[in-house]
Amino acid sequence: MIPQLSSRAQRVQDALSSHGVDLQVVEMPDSTRTAADAAAAIGCEVAQIAKSLIFRGKETGQPVLVVACGVNRVDEKKVAGLIGEAIGKADAEFVRTRTGFVIGGVPPVGHAEALTTLIDADLLAYDEIWAAAGTPNAVFRLRPAELVTITGGLVADVRMA
């Protein structure tokens, strides 16, 4: 029997199902809030964590999701060049309001509104990756190609050199 998911994790599971993919959200006993925490809880490399980072367009105020490789820092200038506007950090309230999730649990799908999405090209080097699933202890395993499919995101070099 599959254990009952919390409401936010179930929202992510429902979003995954709506994309027609057979991916399973799991809630871990330990924190998966950071890439390092997630890798330790799962037993994988930190680089296999697909961390969801929300930025804010400086002119439009629109949310931008960057799904980055767990070991990479995001180059905001590269992202700005890809989306056509400068970006800035998004505070916790902005993230919660625009995505419906809290920092540390933001998934790549199931958001409160459509997001411009960029995917770190470095994630494509792995056979499997792990992403947050709505809470600071929920995750799901997927292949990089599935991440591209379910998000509709643009695969790009977003890594800080």
N, C-alpha and C positions, 0 to 999 in steps of 0.2 A: 504494500500500500504506500502510495506517495504521500508524504506529509503535507498538510495544509500550508500554503504560502501566506505570508503577510499580505496585506492589501496592495502595497506598492510593488512587491515582487510579483504578485498575481497579475497586476497591470502589465508588467513587462512580459510575463509568460503569455498573456492574451495578445499583446502586440506581436510577439514572435510567431504565435500561431496564425495570426491574421496575414502574415507574410508567407505562409505556407511552408515554413521550415520546421523541422523536427528537432528543436533545441529545448533543453530542459533547464529551467532555473532551479538552483539549489541554494538553500540558506545554510551558511556555514556556522559552526559554533564560535569561531574566532572572527575578529574583525577583518574585513577586506577593504577598508576605507582608503588606504594608500596602495600604490602598486607593490611596495615591499610587503605590506601586510597581506595583500591578496596572494602574492606568490608564496609566502610562507604558509598560509592556510591551505592553499591548493596543492603545493608541492611542485611548482613549476618555476621556470626562470622569470625574473622580473620583466625581462624583455617581452615575454608572452602575454603580459597584461595589457589590454587595450584600454587605456585610461581615457575617460571622457572629460574633456575640459571645455568649459563654457566661457566664451569671450563676448564682448559687447561692441558692436560697430560704433565707432565714435561719432559718425555723422547721422546714421539712421537709428541708432539705439537697438538694432536688431540683434538677437542672439546668434552666435556662431559656435557650432560644435566642432571641436577638433578631437578626433579619436587618435591618440598618440601611443606609440610604443612605450611601454613602461619605463624604459631606461632613458628616454629622450626628453629633452626640454624643447618646447615649441618656440620657433623663431617668429615673433609677432610681425616682423617686416615681411617675411615670406608669406604668411597668411594674408596680410594686408594686400600684397601684390596679387594674390590668387582671387580675393573676393572684391577687390576694387575700392576698399576703404580701410583706413587705419582702425585698429582694434585696441581695446583696453580690457583690463581685468573686469570680471563680473563679480559683484558682491553676492553674499549668500542669499539675500532677499530676491535679487534679480534672478539668480539661478532657480530658486524655489518657485517663484512666480511664473517664469517663462517655460520651465521644463516640467514642473510638478514634482521634482525630486530634490533632495538635499545634496550638497557637496559631499562627495565620498560614496555616493550611491547612484550617481547619474548614469543611466544606461545609454546605449547608442540608439535606442528606439523607445516608442511609447510616450513621447513628450506631450506637453499640454498644447504646443503649437508646432508648426513646421519649422525646422531649423536648417540653415545653410550648414552643410556638413563636409568636412575635409577629413581624409583618412591618411595617416602617416604611412608612406610607402614602405617603411621598414617593417611594418607588420606582415607584409606579404612574404617575408622570408621564412615564416613559420608554418608548419603543418596545422597546428591548432593554437588558438589564442583564447583568452578568457576576458570577459567584459563584466562590468557592474550590472546588477539587475534590480535597481530601484531602492536598495537599502545599503547601509554600510557593512552588511555581512552577506549579501546575496550576489551570486555570480552565475554566468552560464558560459559553457564552452562552445566554440564555433570555429569554422575555418575562415581564413581571411576573405575568401571569395564570398562567403555567406554574409560577412560584415558589409561588403560593398553592395551586395544585393539588397539587404534589408534596410540599409540607410539611404541608398541612392547617392552616397557620398562620392566626392572626387578624390581619387588617390593622388597624392602629391608629396613632394619633398617639403616637409614642414619642420624638420629637425634643425635645431640650432647647431651651427658648425663648431 
